[in-house]
Each structure stands twice: as C-alpha cells, then as structure tokens.
C-alpha cells in the first residue's frame, strides 16, 4: 500500500520552519546582542523577521480561503 503525502503537510512544516527562523533572528538580535556584545538591536534583523512572519501569515490566510 502506497501512502501519498498531501501538499498541505509540506506547507505546514515550511511555515513552522519560517516561524522558528523568525524567532531565532529576534532572539539573537535583541537579548543576545545586548548581553554578550553590548550592541543595540539592528533594524535589519527586526525587518527580516517581521517579513518572514508576514509571509507565514499570508500563507495561512490563503490556505484558509481554499
């Protein structure tokens, strides 16, 4: 018996990876830079993580419309 994976399962795992990446970027950008390097957070890291979160939200909205 052959079990086929649905395309939706790939989308869910990709969304999880993107959200995890955004969280990692935010954590590195804010607390780790301040504690270990005494630097202010860079706006580029914040911008990239917010863009990733927006991409995931748009994908979730598009998936719910179908």
C-alpha positions as CSV (number, residue, x, y, z in Angstrom):
1,X,0.0,0.0,0.0
2,X,1.4,3.4,-1.0
3,X,0.7,6.4,1.2
4,X,0.8,9.7,-0.6
5,X,1.7,12.8,1.4
6,X,-0.6,15.8,0.9
7,X,0.8,19.1,-0.2
8,X,-0.6,20.7,2.9
9,X,1.7,18.8,5.2
10,X,4.7,20.3,3.4
11,X,3.2,23.7,3.7
12,X,2.7,23.3,7.4
13,X,6.3,22.2,8.0
14,X,7.6,25.1,5.9
15,X,5.5,27.5,8.0
16,X,7.0,26.1,11.2
17,X,10.5,26.4,9.8
18,X,9.9,30.0,8.8
19,X,8.4,31.0,12.2
20,X,11.3,29.2,14.0
21,X,13.7,31.1,11.9
22,X,12.0,34.4,12.7
23,X,12.1,33.7,16.4
24,X,15.8,32.8,16.3
25,X,16.6,36.0,14.4
26,X,14.6,38.1,17.0
27,X,16.3,36.3,20.0
28,X,19.8,36.8,18.5
29,X,19.0,40.4,17.5
30,X,17.7,41.6,20.9
31,X,18.8,39.8,24.1
32,X,22.0,38.1,22.8
33,X,23.4,41.2,21.2
34,X,22.7,43.3,24.3
35,X,24.0,40.8,26.8
36,X,27.2,39.5,25.1
37,X,28.2,42.2,22.6
38,X,26.7,45.4,24.3
39,X,25.2,46.4,20.9
40,X,21.9,47.8,20.1
41,X,19.5,45.7,18.0
42,X,19.9,46.1,14.3
43,X,16.8,47.2,12.4
44,X,17.8,44.8,9.5
45,X,17.3,41.7,11.7
46,X,14.0,43.0,13.0
47,X,12.8,43.8,9.5
48,X,13.7,40.4,8.2
49,X,12.0,38.6,11.0
50,X,8.8,40.7,10.6
51,X,8.8,40.0,6.8
52,X,9.1,36.2,7.5
53,X,6.2,36.4,9.9
54,X,4.1,38.3,7.4
55,X,4.9,35.7,4.7
56,X,3.7,32.9,7.1
57,X,0.5,34.8,7.9
58,X,-0.3,35.4,4.3
59,X,0.2,31.7,3.5
60,X,-2.1,30.8,6.4
61,X,-4.8,33.2,5.2
62,X,-4.5,31.9,1.6
63,X,-4.8,28.3,2.9
64,X,-7.9,29.2,4.9
65,X,-9.6,30.7,1.8
66,X,-9.4,27.5,-0.1
